[in-house]
Amino acid sequence: MDTAIIEQMDDTEKLHTMEQLWEVLCRKNTQGLTPVWHQDVLNHRVKLHESGEAEYLTLEEVRNSLT
């Protein structure tokens, strides 16, 4: 699809197109699309959680850290 076609769409059409693309991606094997390092990060975070070493922030703490 040409990006010029996308730019002519209104926001509702763009969102609908994104939803359709997401549905197609979810139905097929997208295993190769995620970089290897990403799985390594996820595995590390699971280990931190399981060992009780993970630190969690409240939503308010996250908001405050961004300002």
MARMIMI-480525 format. One record per atom (N, C-alpha, C, O, CB): x, z, y negated; residue in three letters; residue number from 1; atom name. Coordinates in Angstrom, 1 decimal, padded with zeros to 4 digits. Atoms other than C-alpha are relative to their C-alpha. Glycine has a CB too. Example, Ala and Ser with C-alpha at 12.3 -4.5 7.8 and 13.67 -1.06 7.14 Angstrom:
<pts>
@x = 000.9, z = 000.0, y = 001.2, residu = ALA, num = 1, atome = N
@x = 012.3, z = 007.8, y = 004.5, residu = ALA, num = 1, atome = CA
@x = 000.9, z = 000.0, y = -001.2, residu = ALA, num = 1, atome = C
@x = 001.9, z = 000.7, y = -001.2, residu = ALA, num = 1, atome = O
@x = -001.0, z = 001.2, y = 000.0, residu = ALA, num = 1, atome = CB
@x = -000.9, z = 000.0, y = 001.1, residu = SER, num = 2, atome = N
@x = 013.7, z = 007.1, y = 001.1, residu = SER, num = 2, atome = CA
@x = -000.8, z = 000.8, y = -001.1, residu = SER, num = 2, atome = C
@x = -000.3, z = 000.9, y = -002.2, residu = SER, num = 2, atome = O
@x = 000.4, z = -001.4, y = -000.5, residu = SER, num = 2, atome = CB
</pts>
This chain:
<pts>
@x = 000.9, z = 000.0, y = 001.2, residu = MET, num = 1, atome = N
@x = 000.0, z = 000.0, y = 000.0, residu = MET, num = 1, atome = CA
@x = 000.9, z = 000.0, y = -001.2, residu = MET, num = 1, atome = C
@x = 001.9, z = 000.8, y = -001.3, residu = MET, num = 1, atome = O
@x = -001.0, z = 001.2, y = 000.0, residu = MET, num = 1, atome = CB
@x = -000.7, z = 000.1, y = 001.2, residu = ASP, num = 2, atome = N
@x = 001.3, z = -001.0, y = -003.4, residu = ASP, num = 2, atome = CA
@x = -000.3, z = 001.2, y = -000.9, residu = ASP, num = 2, atome = C
@x = -001.5, z = 001.6, y = -001.0, residu = ASP, num = 2, atome = O
@x = -000.3, z = -001.3, y = -000.7, residu = ASP, num = 2, atome = CB
@x = 000.3, z = -001.1, y = 000.9, residu = THR, num = 3, atome = N
@x = 001.7, z = 001.9, y = -005.9, residu = THR, num = 3, atome = CA
@x = -000.9, z = -000.4, y = -001.1, residu = THR, num = 3, atome = C
@x = -001.6, z = 000.5, y = -001.7, residu = THR, num = 3, atome = O
@x = 001.3, z = 000.6, y = -000.5, residu = THR, num = 3, atome = CB
@x = 000.9, z = 000.5, y = 001.1, residu = ALA, num = 4, atome = N
@x = -000.1, z = -000.2, y = -008.5, residu = ALA, num = 4, atome = CA
@x = -001.4, z = 000.3, y = 000.4, residu = ALA, num = 4, atome = C
@x = -002.2, z = 000.6, y = -000.5, residu = ALA, num = 4, atome = O
@x = 000.3, z = -001.4, y = -000.3, residu = ALA, num = 4, atome = CB
@x = 001.3, z = -000.2, y = -000.5, residu = ILE, num = 5, atome = N
@x = -003.2, z = 000.1, y = -006.4, residu = ILE, num = 5, atome = CA
@x = -000.4, z = 001.5, y = -000.1, residu = ILE, num = 5, atome = C
@x = -001.5, z = 001.8, y = -000.5, residu = ILE, num = 5, atome = O
@x = -000.2, z = -000.5, y = 001.5, residu = ILE, num = 5, atome = CB
@x = 000.2, z = -001.5, y = 000.1, residu = ILE, num = 6, atome = N
@x = -002.8, z = 003.9, y = -006.2, residu = ILE, num = 6, atome = CA
@x = -000.2, z = 000.4, y = -001.5, residu = ILE, num = 6, atome = C
@x = -001.1, z = 001.2, y = -001.7, residu = ILE, num = 6, atome = O
@x = 001.1, z = 000.7, y = 000.6, residu = ILE, num = 6, atome = CB
@x = 000.1, z = -000.4, y = 001.4, residu = GLU, num = 7, atome = N
@x = -002.4, z = 004.2, y = -010.0, residu = GLU, num = 7, atome = CA
@x = -001.3, z = -000.4, y = -000.6, residu = GLU, num = 7, atome = C
@x = -001.7, z = 000.2, y = -001.5, residu = GLU, num = 7, atome = O
@x = 001.2, z = -000.7, y = -000.8, residu = GLU, num = 7, atome = CB
@x = 001.3, z = 000.5, y = 000.5, residu = GLN, num = 8, atome = N
@x = -005.7, z = 002.3, y = -010.5, residu = GLN, num = 8, atome = CA
@x = -001.1, z = 000.9, y = 000.5, residu = GLN, num = 8, atome = C
@x = -002.2, z = 000.9, y = 000.0, residu = GLN, num = 8, atome = O
@x = -000.2, z = -001.4, y = 000.4, residu = GLN, num = 8, atome = CB
@x = 001.1, z = -000.9, y = -000.6, residu = MET, num = 9, atome = N
@x = -007.6, z = 004.9, y = -008.4, residu = MET, num = 9, atome = CA
@x = -000.2, z = 001.2, y = -001.0, residu = MET, num = 9, atome = C
@x = 000.7, z = 001.6, y = -001.7, residu = MET, num = 9, atome = O
@x = 000.5, z = 000.5, y = 001.4, residu = MET, num = 9, atome = CB
@x = 000.2, z = -001.2, y = 000.8, residu = ASP, num = 10, atome = N
@x = -009.3, z = 007.8, y = -010.1, residu = ASP, num = 10, atome = CA
@x = 000.5, z = 001.2, y = 000.9, residu = ASP, num = 10, atome = C
@x = 000.8, z = 001.0, y = 002.1, residu = ASP, num = 10, atome = O
@x = -001.5, z = 000.2, y = -000.3, residu = ASP, num = 10, atome = CB
@x = -000.5, z = -001.1, y = -000.8, residu = ASP, num = 11, atome = N
@x = -008.3, z = 011.3, y = -009.0, residu = ASP, num = 11, atome = CA
@x = -000.7, z = 000.3, y = 001.3, residu = ASP, num = 11, atome = C
@x = -000.1, z = 000.7, y = 002.3, residu = ASP, num = 11, atome = O
@x = -000.1, z = 001.3, y = -000.9, residu = ASP, num = 11, atome = CB
@x = 000.8, z = -000.2, y = -001.2, residu = THR, num = 12, atome = N
@x = -011.1, z = 011.6, y = -006.5, residu = THR, num = 12, atome = CA
@x = 000.4, z = -000.9, y = 001.1, residu = THR, num = 12, atome = C
@x = 000.6, z = -000.5, y = 002.3, residu = THR, num = 12, atome = O
@x = -001.5, z = -000.1, y = -000.3, residu = THR, num = 12, atome = CB
@x = -000.4, z = 001.0, y = -000.9, residu = GLU, num = 13, atome = N
@x = -010.1, z = 008.4, y = -004.8, residu = GLU, num = 13, atome = CA
@x = 001.4, z = 000.3, y = 000.6, residu = GLU, num = 13, atome = C
@x = 001.7, z = 000.2, y = 001.7, residu = GLU, num = 13, atome = O
@x = 000.0, z = -001.4, y = -000.6, residu = GLU, num = 13, atome = CB
@x = -001.4, z = -000.4, y = -000.4, residu = LYS, num = 14, atome = N
@x = -006.4, z = 009.6, y = -004.7, residu = LYS, num = 14, atome = CA
@x = -000.1, z = 001.1, y = 001.0, residu = LYS, num = 14, atome = C
@x = 000.6, z = 001.1, y = 002.0, residu = LYS, num = 14, atome = O
@x = 000.8, z = 000.3, y = -001.2, residu = LYS, num = 14, atome = CB
@x = 000.1, z = -001.1, y = -000.9, residu = LEU, num = 15, atome = N
@x = -007.3, z = 012.9, y = -003.1, residu = LEU, num = 15, atome = CA
@x = -000.6, z = -000.4, y = 001.3, residu = LEU, num = 15, atome = C
@x = -000.2, z = 000.1, y = 002.3, residu = LEU, num = 15, atome = O
@x = -000.9, z = 001.1, y = -000.7, residu = LEU, num = 15, atome = CB
@x = 000.6, z = 000.5, y = -001.2, residu = HIS, num = 16, atome = N
@x = -009.5, z = 011.2, y = -000.6, residu = HIS, num = 16, atome = CA
@x = 001.0, z = -000.8, y = 000.9, residu = HIS, num = 16, atome = C
@x = 001.0, z = -000.6, y = 002.1, residu = HIS, num = 16, atome = O
@x = -001.3, z = -000.9, y = -000.2, residu = HIS, num = 16, atome = CB
@x = -001.0, z = 000.8, y = -000.7, residu = THR, num = 17, atome = N
@x = -006.7, z = 008.8, y = 000.3, residu = THR, num = 17, atome = CA
@x = 001.1, z = 001.0, y = 000.6, residu = THR, num = 17, atome = C
@x = 001.5, z = 000.8, y = 001.8, residu = THR, num = 17, atome = O
@x = 000.7, z = -001.0, y = -000.9, residu = THR, num = 17, atome = CB
@x = -000.9, z = -001.0, y = -000.5, residu = MET, num = 18, atome = N
@x = -004.3, z = 011.8, y = 000.7, residu = MET, num = 18, atome = CA
@x = -000.6, z = 000.7, y = 001.2, residu = MET, num = 18, atome = C
@x = 000.2, z = 000.9, y = 002.2, residu = MET, num = 18, atome = O
@x = 000.4, z = 001.0, y = -001.1, residu = MET, num = 18, atome = CB
@x = 000.7, z = -000.6, y = -001.1, residu = GLU, num = 19, atome = N
@x = -006.8, z = 013.5, y = 003.0, residu = GLU, num = 19, atome = CA
@x = 000.0, z = -000.9, y = 001.2, residu = GLU, num = 19, atome = C
@x = 000.3, z = -000.4, y = 002.3, residu = GLU, num = 19, atome = O
@x = -001.4, z = 000.5, y = -000.4, residu = GLU, num = 19, atome = CB
@x = 000.0, z = 001.0, y = -001.2, residu = GLN, num = 20, atome = N
@x = -007.0, z = 010.4, y = 005.2, residu = GLN, num = 20, atome = CA
@x = 001.4, z = -000.1, y = 000.5, residu = GLN, num = 20, atome = C
@x = 001.5, z = -000.1, y = 001.8, residu = GLN, num = 20, atome = O
@x = -000.5, z = -001.4, y = -000.5, residu = GLN, num = 20, atome = CB
@x = -001.4, z = 000.1, y = -000.5, residu = LEU, num = 21, atome = N
@x = -003.2, z = 010.1, y = 005.4, residu = LEU, num = 21, atome = CA
@x = 000.3, z = 001.3, y = 000.7, residu = LEU, num = 21, atome = C
@x = 001.0, z = 001.2, y = 001.8, residu = LEU, num = 21, atome = O
@x = 000.9, z = -000.2, y = -001.2, residu = LEU, num = 21, atome = CB
@x = -000.3, z = -001.3, y = -000.7, residu = TRP, num = 22, atome = N
@x = -003.0, z = 013.8, y = 006.3, residu = TRP, num = 22, atome = CA
@x = -000.6, z = 000.0, y = 001.4, residu = TRP, num = 22, atome = C
@x = 000.0, z = 000.5, y = 002.4, residu = TRP, num = 22, atome = O
@x = -000.4, z = 001.2, y = -000.8, residu = TRP, num = 22, atome = CB
@x = 000.6, z = 000.0, y = -001.3, residu = GLU, num = 23, atome = N
@x = -005.5, z = 013.4, y = 009.1, residu = GLU, num = 23, atome = CA
@x = 000.7, z = -000.9, y = 001.0, residu = GLU, num = 23, atome = C
@x = 000.9, z = -000.5, y = 002.1, residu = GLU, num = 23, atome = O
@x = -001.5, z = -000.5, y = -000.2, residu = GLU, num = 23, atome = CB
@x = -000.7, z = 000.9, y = -000.9, residu = VAL, num = 24, atome = N
@x = -003.6, z = 010.4, y = 010.5, residu = VAL, num = 24, atome = CA
@x = 001.3, z = 000.7, y = 000.5, residu = VAL, num = 24, atome = C
@x = 001.6, z = 000.6, y = 001.6, residu = VAL, num = 24, atome = O
@x = 000.3, z = -001.3, y = -000.7, residu = VAL, num = 24, atome = CB
@x = -001.3, z = -000.6, y = -000.4, residu = LEU, num = 25, atome = N
@x = -000.3, z = 012.3, y = 010.4, residu = LEU, num = 25, atome = CA
@x = -000.2, z = 001.2, y = 001.0, residu = LEU, num = 25, atome = C
@x = 000.6, z = 001.4, y = 001.9, residu = LEU, num = 25, atome = O
@x = 000.7, z = 000.5, y = -001.2, residu = LEU, num = 25, atome = CB
@x = 000.3, z = -001.2, y = -000.9, residu = CYS, num = 26, atome = N
@x = -001.9, z = 015.4, y = 012.1, residu = CYS, num = 26, atome = CA
@x = -000.3, z = -000.5, y = 001.4, residu = CYS, num = 26, atome = C
@x = -000.1, z = 000.2, y = 002.4, residu = CYS, num = 26, atome = O
@x = -001.1, z = 000.8, y = -000.6, residu = CYS, num = 26, atome = CB
@x = 000.3, z = 000.5, y = -001.3, residu = ARG, num = 27, atome = N
@x = -003.1, z = 013.2, y = 015.0, residu = ARG, num = 27, atome = CA
@x = 001.1, z = -000.5, y = 000.8, residu = ARG, num = 27, atome = C
@x = 001.0, z = -000.6, y = 002.0, residu = ARG, num = 27, atome = O
@x = -001.1, z = -001.0, y = -000.1, residu = ARG, num = 27, atome = CB
@x = -001.1, z = 000.6, y = -000.7, residu = LYS, num = 28, atome = N
@x = 000.2, z = 011.7, y = 015.8, residu = LYS, num = 28, atome = CA
@x = 001.2, z = 001.0, y = 000.1, residu = LYS, num = 28, atome = C
@x = 001.2, z = 002.0, y = -000.6, residu = LYS, num = 28, atome = O
@x = 000.5, z = -001.3, y = -000.6, residu = LYS, num = 28, atome = CB
@x = -001.2, z = -000.9, y = -000.2, residu = ASN, num = 29, atome = N
@x = 003.5, z = 013.3, y = 016.9, residu = ASN, num = 29, atome = CA
@x = 000.9, z = -000.2, y = -001.2, residu = ASN, num = 29, atome = C
@x = 001.5, z = -001.3, y = -001.4, residu = ASN, num = 29, atome = O
@x = 000.7, z = -000.3, y = 001.3, residu = ASN, num = 29, atome = CB
@x = -000.8, z = 000.1, y = 001.2, residu = THR, num = 30, atome = N
@x = 005.3, z = 014.0, y = 013.6, residu = THR, num = 30, atome = CA
@x = 001.3, z = 000.9, y = 000.2, residu = THR, num = 30, atome = C
@x = 001.9, z = 001.3, y = -000.8, residu = THR, num = 30, atome = O
@x = -000.8, z = 000.4, y = -001.2, residu = THR, num = 30, atome = CB
@x = -001.1, z = -000.9, y = -000.3, residu = GLN, num = 31, atome = N
@x = 008.0, z = 016.1, y = 015.3, residu = GLN, num = 31, atome = CA
@x = 001.3, z = -000.5, y = -000.7, residu = GLN, num = 31, atome = C
@x = 002.0, z = 000.4, y = -001.3, residu = GLN, num = 31, atome = O
@x = 000.3, z = 000.1, y = 001.5, residu = GLN, num = 31, atome = CB
@x = -001.2, z = 000.5, y = 000.6, residu = GLY, num = 32, atome = N
@x = 010.8, z = 013.9, y = 013.9, residu = GLY, num = 32, atome = CA
@x = 000.0, z = 000.0, y = -001.5, residu = GLY, num = 32, atome = C
@x = 001.1, z = -000.3, y = -002.1, residu = GLY, num = 32, atome = O
@x = 000.3, z = -001.4, y = 000.5, residu = GLY, num = 32, atome = CB
@x = 000.1, z = 000.1, y = 001.5, residu = LEU, num = 33, atome = N
@x = 009.6, z = 014.1, y = 010.3, residu = LEU, num = 33, atome = CA
@x = 000.6, z = 001.3, y = -000.6, residu = LEU, num = 33, atome = C
@x = 000.9, z = 001.3, y = -001.8, residu = LEU, num = 33, atome = O
@x = -001.4, z = -000.2, y = -000.4, residu = LEU, num = 33, atome = CB
@x = -000.5, z = -001.2, y = 000.5, residu = THR, num = 34, atome = N
@x = 010.7, z = 017.7, y = 009.9, residu = THR, num = 34, atome = CA
@x = 001.5, z = 000.1, y = 000.2, residu = THR, num = 34, atome = C
@x = 002.0, z = -000.1, y = 001.3, residu = THR, num = 34, atome = O
@x = -000.7, z = 001.3, y = 000.6, residu = THR, num = 34, atome = CB
@x = -001.5, z = -000.1, y = -000.1, residu = PRO, num = 35, atome = N
@x = 014.5, z = 018.2, y = 009.2, residu = PRO, num = 35, atome = CA
@x = 000.3, z = 001.2, y = 000.9, residu = PRO, num = 35, atome = C
@x = -000.4, z = 002.2, y = 001.0, residu = PRO, num = 35, atome = O
@x = 000.7, z = 000.1, y = -001.3, residu = PRO, num = 35, atome = CB
@x = -000.5, z = -001.1, y = -000.9, residu = VAL, num = 36, atome = N
@x = 016.4, z = 020.3, y = 011.8, residu = VAL, num = 36, atome = CA
@x = 000.2, z = 001.3, y = -000.7, residu = VAL, num = 36, atome = C
@x = -000.1, z = 002.3, y = -000.2, residu = VAL, num = 36, atome = O
@x = 001.3, z = -000.5, y = 000.7, residu = VAL, num = 36, atome = CB
@x = -000.3, z = -001.3, y = 000.7, residu = TRP, num = 37, atome = N
@x = 017.5, z = 022.8, y = 009.1, residu = TRP, num = 37, atome = CA
@x = -001.3, z = 000.8, y = -000.3, residu = TRP, num = 37, atome = C
@x = -001.3, z = 002.0, y = -000.3, residu = TRP, num = 37, atome = O
@x = 000.7, z = -000.3, y = -001.3, residu = TRP, num = 37, atome = CB
@x = 001.3, z = -000.7, y = 000.3, residu = HIS, num = 38, atome = N
@x = 013.8, z = 023.6, y = 008.4, residu = HIS, num = 38, atome = CA
@x = -000.4, z = 000.9, y = 001.2, residu = HIS, num = 38, atome = C
@x = -000.8, z = 002.0, y = 001.0, residu = HIS, num = 38, atome = O
@x = -001.1, z = -001.1, y = -000.3, residu = HIS, num = 38, atome = CB
@x = 000.3, z = -000.9, y = -001.2, residu = GLN, num = 39, atome = N
@x = 013.2, z = 024.8, y = 012.0, residu = GLN, num = 39, atome = CA
@x = 001.0, z = 001.1, y = 000.1, residu = GLN, num = 39, atome = C
@x = 000.6, z = 002.2, y = 000.5, residu = GLN, num = 39, atome = O
@x = 000.1, z = -000.9, y = 001.3, residu = GLN, num = 39, atome = CB
@x = -001.0, z = -001.2, y = 000.0, residu = ASP, num = 40, atome = N
@x = 016.4, z = 026.9, y = 011.7, residu = ASP, num = 40, atome = CA
@x = -000.4, z = 001.1, y = -000.9, residu = ASP, num = 40, atome = C
@x = -000.3, z = 002.2, y = -000.6, residu = ASP, num = 40, atome = O
@x = 001.4, z = -000.6, y = -000.4, residu = ASP, num = 40, atome = CB
@x = 000.5, z = -001.0, y = 001.0, residu = VAL, num = 41, atome = N
@x = 015.0, z = 028.6, y = 008.6, residu = VAL, num = 41, atome = CA
@x = -001.2, z = 000.7, y = 000.6, residu = VAL, num = 41, atome = C
@x = -001.3, z = 001.9, y = 000.5, residu = VAL, num = 41, atome = O
@x = -000.4, z = -000.7, y = -001.3, residu = VAL, num = 41, atome = CB
@x = 001.2, z = -000.6, y = -000.5, residu = LEU, num = 42, atome = N
@x = 011.7, z = 029.2, y = 010.3, residu = LEU, num = 42, atome = CA
@x = 000.4, z = 001.0, y = 001.2, residu = LEU, num = 42, atome = C
@x = -000.1, z = 002.1, y = 001.2, residu = LEU, num = 42, atome = O
@x = -001.0, z = -001.0, y = 000.6, residu = LEU, num = 42, atome = CB
@x = -000.4, z = -000.9, y = -001.1, residu = ASN, num = 43, atome = N
@x = 013.4, z = 030.7, y = 013.4, residu = ASN, num = 43, atome = CA
@x = 000.7, z = 001.2, y = -000.5, residu = ASN, num = 43, atome = C
@x = 000.4, z = 002.3, y = 000.0, residu = ASN, num = 43, atome = O
@x = 001.0, z = -000.8, y = 000.9, residu = ASN, num = 43, atome = CB
@x = -000.6, z = -001.2, y = 000.6, residu = HIS, num = 44, atome = N
@x = 015.5, z = 033.0, y = 011.2, residu = HIS, num = 44, atome = CA
@x = -001.0, z = 000.9, y = -000.6, residu = HIS, num = 44, atome = C
@x = -000.9, z = 002.1, y = -000.4, residu = HIS, num = 44, atome = O
@x = 001.0, z = -000.5, y = -001.1, residu = HIS, num = 44, atome = CB
@x = 001.0, z = -000.8, y = 000.6, residu = ARG, num = 45, atome = N
@x = 012.4, z = 034.2, y = 009.4, residu = ARG, num = 45, atome = CA
@x = -000.8, z = 000.7, y = 001.1, residu = ARG, num = 45, atome = C
@x = -001.2, z = 001.9, y = 000.9, residu = ARG, num = 45, atome = O
@x = -000.9, z = -000.8, y = -000.9, residu = ARG, num = 45, atome = CB
@x = 000.8, z = -000.6, y = -001.1, residu = VAL, num = 46, atome = N
@x = 010.6, z = 034.9, y = 012.7, residu = VAL, num = 46, atome = CA
@x = 000.9, z = 001.2, y = 000.5, residu = VAL, num = 46, atome = C
@x = 000.3, z = 002.2, y = 000.8, residu = VAL, num = 46, atome = O
@x = -000.3, z = -001.0, y = 001.1, residu = VAL, num = 46, atome = CB
@x = -000.8, z = -001.0, y = -000.5, residu = LYS, num = 47, atome = N
@x = 013.6, z = 036.9, y = 013.9, residu = LYS, num = 47, atome = CA
@x = 000.0, z = 001.2, y = -001.0, residu = LYS, num = 47, atome = C
@x = 000.0, z = 002.4, y = -000.5, residu = LYS, num = 47, atome = O
@x = 001.5, z = -000.5, y = 000.2, residu = LYS, num = 47, atome = CB
@x = 000.1, z = -001.0, y = 001.0, residu = LEU, num = 48, atome = N
@x = 013.6, z = 038.9, y = 010.6, residu = LEU, num = 48, atome = CA
@x = -001.3, z = 000.8, y = 000.2, residu = LEU, num = 48, atome = C
@x = -001.3, z = 002.0, y = 000.1, residu = LEU, num = 48, atome = O
@x = 000.2, z = -000.5, y = -001.4, residu = LEU, num = 48, atome = CB
@x = 001.3, z = -000.6, y = -000.2, residu = HIS, num = 49, atome = N
@x = 009.9, z = 039.6, y = 011.1, residu = HIS, num = 49, atome = CA
@x = 000.0, z = 000.9, y = 001.2, residu = HIS, num = 49, atome = C
@x = -000.5, z = 002.0, y = 001.2, residu = HIS, num = 49, atome = O
@x = -001.1, z = -001.0, y = 000.0, residu = HIS, num = 49, atome = CB
@x = 000.1, z = -000.7, y = -001.3, residu = GLU, num = 50, atome = N
@x = 010.2, z = 040.6, y = 014.7, residu = GLU, num = 50, atome = CA
@x = 000.9, z = 001.2, y = 000.1, residu = GLU, num = 50, atome = C
@x = 000.6, z = 002.2, y = 000.7, residu = GLU, num = 50, atome = O
@x = 000.4, z = -000.9, y = 001.2, residu = GLU, num = 50, atome = CB
@x = -001.0, z = -001.1, y = 000.0, residu = SER, num = 51, atome = N
@x = 013.2, z = 042.9, y = 014.0, residu = SER, num = 51, atome = CA
@x = -000.4, z = 001.1, y = -001.0, residu = SER, num = 51, atome = C
@x = 000.2, z = 002.2, y = -001.0, residu = SER, num = 51, atome = O
@x = 001.4, z = -000.5, y = -000.2, residu = SER, num = 51, atome = CB
@x = 000.5, z = -000.9, y = 001.0, residu = GLY, num = 52, atome = N
@x = 011.3, z = 044.6, y = 011.2, residu = GLY, num = 52, atome = CA
@x = 000.9, z = 000.0, y = -001.3, residu = GLY, num = 52, atome = C
@x = 000.7, z = 000.8, y = -002.2, residu = GLY, num = 52, atome = O
@x = 000.1, z = 001.4, y = 000.5, residu = GLY, num = 52, atome = CB
@x = -000.9, z = 000.1, y = 001.1, residu = GLU, num = 53, atome = N
@x = 014.0, z = 043.5, y = 008.7, residu = GLU, num = 53, atome = CA
@x = -000.6, z = -000.9, y = -001.1, residu = GLU, num = 53, atome = C
@x = 000.0, z = -000.9, y = -002.2, residu = GLU, num = 53, atome = O
@x = 001.3, z = -000.6, y = 000.4, residu = GLU, num = 53, atome = CB
@x = 000.5, z = 000.9, y = 001.0, residu = ALA, num = 54, atome = N
@x = 011.8, z = 041.1, y = 006.8, residu = ALA, num = 54, atome = CA
@x = -000.6, z = 000.8, y = -001.2, residu = ALA, num = 54, atome = C
@x = -001.1, z = 001.9, y = -001.0, residu = ALA, num = 54, atome = O
@x = -001.2, z = -000.9, y = 000.6, residu = ALA, num = 54, atome = CB
@x = 000.5, z = -000.7, y = 001.2, residu = GLU, num = 55, atome = N
@x = 010.9, z = 042.1, y = 003.2, residu = GLU, num = 55, atome = CA
@x = -001.1, z = -000.9, y = -000.5, residu = GLU, num = 55, atome = C
@x = -001.0, z = -002.1, y = -000.6, residu = GLU, num = 55, atome = O
@x = 001.1, z = 000.2, y = -001.0, residu = GLU, num = 55, atome = CB
@x = 001.2, z = 000.7, y = 000.5, residu = TYR, num = 56, atome = N
@x = 007.5, z = 041.1, y = 001.8, residu = TYR, num = 56, atome = CA
@x = -000.3, z = 000.4, y = -001.4, residu = TYR, num = 56, atome = C
@x = -000.1, z = 001.6, y = -001.8, residu = TYR, num = 56, atome = O
@x = -001.2, z = 000.2, y = 000.9, residu = TYR, num = 56, atome = CB
@x = 000.4, z = -000.2, y = 001.4, residu = LEU, num = 57, atome = N
@x = 006.4, z = 040.8, y = -001.8, residu = LEU, num = 57, atome = CA
@x = -001.5, z = -000.1, y = -000.1, residu = LEU, num = 57, atome = C
@x = -002.2, z = -000.9, y = 000.6, residu = LEU, num = 57, atome = O
@x = 000.7, z = -000.9, y = -000.9, residu = LEU, num = 57, atome = CB
@x = 001.4, z = 000.2, y = 000.3, residu = THR, num = 58, atome = N
@x = 002.9, z = 041.3, y = -003.1, residu = THR, num = 58, atome = CA
@x = -000.2, z = -001.2, y = -000.9, residu = THR, num = 58, atome = C
@x = 000.8, z = -001.7, y = -001.5, residu = THR, num = 58, atome = O
@x = -000.7, z = 001.3, y = -000.6, residu = THR, num = 58, atome = CB
@x = 000.2, z = 001.1, y = 000.9, residu = LEU, num = 59, atome = N
@x = 001.3, z = 038.4, y = -005.0, residu = LEU, num = 59, atome = CA
@x = 000.4, z = 000.4, y = -001.4, residu = LEU, num = 59, atome = C
@x = 001.0, z = -000.5, y = -002.2, residu = LEU, num = 59, atome = O
@x = -001.4, z = -000.4, y = 000.1, residu = LEU, num = 59, atome = CB
@x = -000.4, z = -000.4, y = 001.4, residu = GLU, num = 60, atome = N
@x = 001.8, z = 040.4, y = -008.2, residu = GLU, num = 60, atome = CA
@x = 001.5, z = 000.0, y = -000.2, residu = GLU, num = 60, atome = C
@x = 002.0, z = -000.4, y = -001.2, residu = GLU, num = 60, atome = O
@x = -000.6, z = 001.4, y = -000.3, residu = GLU, num = 60, atome = CB
@x = -001.5, z = 000.0, y = 000.1, residu = GLU, num = 61, atome = N
@x = 005.5, z = 040.9, y = -007.5, residu = GLU, num = 61, atome = CA
@x = 000.5, z = -001.4, y = -000.1, residu = GLU, num = 61, atome = C
@x = 001.5, z = -001.6, y = -000.8, residu = GLU, num = 61, atome = O
@x = 000.6, z = 000.7, y = 001.3, residu = GLU, num = 61, atome = CB
@x = -000.4, z = 001.4, y = 000.0, residu = VAL, num = 62, atome = N
@x = 005.9, z = 037.2, y = -006.9, residu = VAL, num = 62, atome = CA
@x = -000.3, z = -000.6, y = -001.4, residu = VAL, num = 62, atome = C
@x = 000.6, z = -001.2, y = -002.0, residu = VAL, num = 62, atome = O
@x = -000.7, z = -000.9, y = 001.0, residu = VAL, num = 62, atome = CB
@x = 000.3, z = 000.5, y = 001.4, residu = ARG, num = 63, atome = N
@x = 004.1, z = 036.4, y = -010.2, residu = ARG, num = 63, atome = CA
@x = 000.9, z = 000.6, y = -001.0, residu = ARG, num = 63, atome = C
@x = 001.4, z = -000.2, y = -001.9, residu = ARG, num = 63, atome = O
@x = -001.4, z = 000.4, y = -000.3, residu = ARG, num = 63, atome = CB
@x = -000.9, z = -000.7, y = 001.0, residu = ASN, num = 64, atome = N
@x = 006.2, z = 038.9, y = -012.1, residu = ASN, num = 64, atome = CA
@x = 001.4, z = -000.6, y = 000.1, residu = ASN, num = 64, atome = C
@x = 002.1, z = -000.7, y = -000.9, residu = ASN, num = 64, atome = O
@x = 000.1, z = 001.5, y = 000.3, residu = ASN, num = 64, atome = CB
@x = -001.3, z = 000.5, y = -000.2, residu = SER, num = 65, atome = N
@x = 009.4, z = 037.4, y = -010.6, residu = SER, num = 65, atome = CA
@x = 000.1, z = -001.4, y = -000.6, residu = SER, num = 65, atome = C
@x = 001.2, z = -001.9, y = -000.9, residu = SER, num = 65, atome = O
@x = 000.4, z = -000.1, y = 001.4, residu = SER, num = 65, atome = CB
@x = 000.0, z = 001.4, y = 000.6, residu = LEU, num = 66, atome = N
@x = 008.4, z = 033.9, y = -012.0, residu = LEU, num = 66, atome = CA
@x = -000.1, z = 000.0, y = -001.5, residu = LEU, num = 66, atome = C
@x = 000.1, z = -001.0, y = -002.1, residu = LEU, num = 66, atome = O
@x = -001.1, z = -000.7, y = 000.6, residu = LEU, num = 66, atome = CB
@x = 000.1, z = 000.0, y = 001.5, residu = THR, num = 67, atome = N
@x = 008.0, z = 035.1, y = -015.6, residu = THR, num = 67, atome = CA
@x = 001.2, z = 000.5, y = -000.6, residu = THR, num = 67, atome = C
@x = 001.3, z = 000.6, y = -001.8, residu = THR, num = 67, atome = O
@x = -001.2, z = 000.8, y = -000.4, residu = THR, num = 67, atome = CB
</pts>
